[in-house]
Amino acid sequence: MVGVAAAGTGHNEILLTAAAGLVAGAMSMAAGEYVSVHSQADTENADLDRERAELAHDPDAEHRELQAIYMKRGLDAQLASDVAEQLMKHDALGAHARDELGISEITTARPVQAALASAASFSAGALLPLLVCLVAPQSVLIYLVAITSLVFLAVLGGWAARVGGASVVTGAWRVTFWGALAMAITAGAGVIFGAAV
């Protein structure tokens, strides 16, 4: 939006660009996230298939492997062997997936869920500039969009840092800095291409 506004286009064109950018960005984020997480799921499935074959081919070696993992975590050899034996009797593949491969029900890749979450979060972030565009007069549109977007980025960056246990100031500053840089570059491109038309 900032780039299109900097090119000197009309209010309706800026609004159309904002709406198109929201839809295109949400779809792009969803598609990218789906492909990425689906690749992770494919890798997890291949690892599980390989583990399943190893369990069928040499269960004793797999028992020793699990025992060694538990010994590295602090169990003595006999207890580690007993734990490995009990877990393998209950669910051998599940025990190896969780303790050897780091795959659990909680961490398993979910491509559709990741795609929907990515699209929703992008849409929520892109909605604020769109709403500002709806109400702001064109004479101050570029400034209001830039300022409100940077404030929104700072709030979201600080909130994300707080949720993650990091420094709120650092999180807010990092997101705001990169957002401002992206807007400045976009505005520069808009001015250059707008002047060339």
C-alpha positions in Angstrom: 0.0 0.0 0.0 2.7 2.4 0.9 4.5 1.8 -2.5 1.3 2.3 -4.4 0.4 5.4 -2.4 3.9 6.8 -3.0 3.4 6.3 -6.7 0.6 8.9 -6.6 -2.3 6.7 -7.4 -5.9 7.4 -6.4 -7.7 6.3 -3.2 -9.7 3.6 -4.9 -6.6 2.1 -6.5 -4.8 2.1 -3.1 -7.8 0.4 -1.5 -8.0 -2.2 -4.3 -4.3 -2.8 -3.9 -4.7 -3.3 -0.1 -7.5 -5.8 -0.6 -5.6 -7.7 -3.3 -2.5 -7.6 -1.2 -4.3 -9.0 1.8 -5.8 -11.9 -0.2 -2.6 -12.6 -2.2 -0.4 -12.4 0.9 -2.7 -14.7 2.9 -2.8 -17.2 0.1 1.0 -17.0 -0.4 1.7 -17.5 3.3 -0.7 -20.4 3.5 0.7 -22.1 0.4 4.3 -21.6 1.6 3.5 -22.9 5.1 1.6 -25.9 3.7 4.5 -26.9 1.4 7.1 -26.4 4.1 5.2 -28.3 6.8 4.1 -31.0 4.4 7.8 -31.5 3.6 8.4 -31.9 7.3 5.6 -34.4 7.5 7.0 -36.4 4.6 10.4 -36.5 6.4 8.7 -37.7 9.6 6.8 -40.4 7.7 9.9 -41.6 6.0 11.7 -41.7 9.4 8.8 -43.7 10.9 8.8 -46.1 7.9 12.6 -46.7 8.4 12.1 -47.2 12.1 9.3 -49.6 11.5 11.5 -51.7 9.2 14.4 -51.6 11.7 12.0 -52.8 14.5 10.9 -55.7 12.3 14.4 -56.6 11.1 16.3 -56.4 14.4 14.2 -55.7 17.5 17.2 -56.5 19.8 19.4 -53.8 18.3 16.4 -51.4 18.6 16.1 -52.3 22.3 19.8 -51.6 22.8 19.4 -48.3 21.0 16.5 -47.2 23.2 18.4 -48.4 26.3 21.4 -46.3 25.4 19.2 -43.2 25.0 17.8 -43.7 28.5 21.3 -44.3 29.9 22.4 -41.0 28.4 19.4 -39.4 30.2 20.7 -40.7 33.6 19.2 -44.1 34.1 21.5 -47.0 35.1 21.9 -49.8 32.6 19.4 -52.2 34.2 16.7 -49.7 34.7 17.2 -48.3 31.2 16.9 -51.8 29.8 13.7 -52.4 31.8 12.2 -49.1 30.7 13.1 -49.8 27.0 11.6 -53.3 27.3 8.3 -52.1 28.8 7.9 -49.2 26.4 8.6 -51.5 23.4 6.1 -54.0 24.6 3.5 -51.3 24.9 4.3 -49.4 21.7 7.7 -49.9 20.1 7.3 -47.6 17.2 5.8 -44.8 19.5 8.7 -45.2 21.9 11.3 -44.9 19.2 9.5 -42.1 17.4 9.3 -40.1 20.6 12.7 -40.8 22.2 14.9 -41.5 19.2 13.4 -39.3 16.5 11.8 -36.6 18.6 8.4 -37.1 17.0 5.3 -37.0 19.3 1.6 -36.4 18.9 2.1 -32.8 20.0 5.0 -32.0 17.7 4.0 -33.9 14.6 3.7 -31.8 11.5 0.1 -30.7 10.5 0.3 -28.9 7.1 -3.4 -27.8 6.9 -3.4 -26.5 10.4 -0.2 -24.6 9.8 -1.5 -23.2 6.5 -4.7 -21.9 8.0 -2.9 -20.4 11.0 -0.4 -18.6 8.7 -3.2 -17.3 6.5 -5.2 -16.1 9.5 -2.3 -14.3 11.1 -1.3 -12.6 7.9 -4.9 -11.5 7.3 -5.2 -10.1 10.8 -1.9 -8.1 10.4 -2.9 -6.9 6.9 -6.4 -5.8 8.1 -5.3 -2.8 10.0 -3.7 -0.9 7.0 -6.8 -1.8 5.0 -9.1 -0.3 7.6 -6.9 2.8 7.8 -7.2 3.1 4.1 -10.9 2.9 4.3 -11.2 5.9 6.6 -8.2 8.1 5.9 -8.3 10.9 3.4 -5.8 10.5 0.5 -3.9 13.6 1.5 -2.6 11.9 4.7 -3.1 8.2 3.7 0.5 7.3 3.3 1.5 8.8 6.6 -1.4 7.2 8.6 -0.8 3.8 7.0 2.9 4.0 7.8 2.5 5.2 11.4 -0.4 2.9 12.3 1.4 -0.1 10.7 4.6 0.6 12.6 2.7 1.0 15.9 0.9 -2.2 15.2 4.2 -4.0 14.4 5.7 -2.7 17.6 2.8 -3.9 19.7 2.8 -7.3 18.0 6.6 -7.7 18.2 6.5 -6.8 21.9 3.6 -9.1 22.6 5.3 -12.0 20.7 8.5 -11.5 22.6 6.7 -11.4 25.9 4.8 -14.6 25.2 8.1 -16.2 24.2 9.8 -15.0 27.4 12.2 -12.6 25.6 12.8 -8.9 26.0 9.7 -6.9 25.0 11.7 -3.9 23.9 14.0 -6.0 21.8 11.2 -7.8 20.1 9.2 -4.6 19.4 12.3 -2.8 18.1 13.4 -5.7 15.8 10.0 -6.0 14.1 9.5 -2.3 13.9 12.9 -1.7 12.4 12.5 -4.3 9.7 8.9 -3.2 9.0 10.1 0.4 8.6 12.9 -0.6 6.3 10.5 -2.7 4.1 8.1 0.3 3.9 10.9 2.7 3.0 12.1 0.4 0.2 8.5 -0.1 -1.0 7.8 3.6 -0.9 11.0 4.3 -2.8 10.1 1.8 -5.5 6.6 3.4 -5.7 8.1 6.9 -6.2 10.6 5.6 -8.8 8.0 3.7 -10.8 5.3 6.3 -10.3 7.7 9.0 -11.7 8.5 6.7 -14.6 4.9 6.3 -15.7 
